[in-house]
Amino acid sequence: MRTLREAKVGERISVLKITGEGPVKRRIMDMGITKGVEVFVRKVAPLGDPVEVTVRGYELSLRKADAQMVVIE
């Protein structure tokens, strides 16, 4: 099971599900990351935090902890 945190720069991936619960999961979904959406990994900071992605036509930066909750295929 791969997560968004493990995705490589330049990769185009699809979201399978979001783990976690409560307000953190809700916040990730509110940012547009939902099941089935395509995500393009733009940049990963030198220490891996944050991960910059393009989702639904806009750029988004995610912390490692949040990216770990997004399961991809």
C-alpha positions in Angstrom: 0.0 0.0 0.0 1.7 3.2 -1.3 1.0 6.7 0.1 1.3 10.1 -1.4 4.4 10.6 0.8 6.2 7.9 -1.2 5.3 9.3 -4.6 8.1 10.6 -6.8 8.4 14.1 -8.4 6.7 14.2 -11.8 4.5 11.2 -11.0 0.8 11.3 -11.9 -1.2 9.2 -9.4 -4.8 8.4 -8.5 -6.1 8.5 -4.9 -7.5 5.2 -3.7 -8.6 6.3 -0.2 -7.8 8.6 2.7 -7.0 7.0 6.0 -7.3 8.7 9.4 -10.4 10.2 10.9 -12.1 13.3 12.2 -11.0 16.8 11.4 -7.7 15.9 9.7 -9.4 13.6 7.2 -12.1 16.3 6.6 -9.4 19.0 6.0 -7.7 16.8 3.4 -11.0 16.2 1.7 -11.9 19.9 1.8 -8.6 20.6 0.0 -9.9 18.6 -3.0 -8.1 15.3 -2.3 -10.9 12.7 -2.6 -11.2 9.1 -3.8 -10.5 8.8 -7.5 -9.0 12.3 -8.1 -5.8 12.5 -10.1 -2.8 14.2 -8.4 0.4 15.4 -10.0 3.5 15.5 -7.7 5.3 18.8 -8.5 8.0 19.1 -5.9 9.2 17.5 -2.7 11.3 19.6 -0.3 14.8 18.4 0.5 13.8 16.8 3.8 10.6 15.5 2.4 8.3 18.1 4.0 6.2 19.6 2.5 5.1 17.8 -0.7 3.8 20.1 -3.4 1.1 18.7 -5.7 -1.4 19.9 -8.3 -4.9 18.7 -7.7 -8.1 19.9 -9.5 -6.1 22.6 -11.3 -4.4 24.3 -8.3 -1.2 23.9 -6.4 -1.3 22.5 -2.8 1.4 21.9 -0.2 0.9 19.0 2.2 2.9 18.1 5.3 4.4 14.6 5.5 2.0 13.5 8.1 -1.0 14.5 5.9 0.5 13.0 2.7 1.0 9.7 4.7 -2.8 9.5 5.1 -3.5 9.5 1.3 -3.3 6.0 -0.2 -2.5 6.0 -3.9 -2.3 3.4 -6.7 
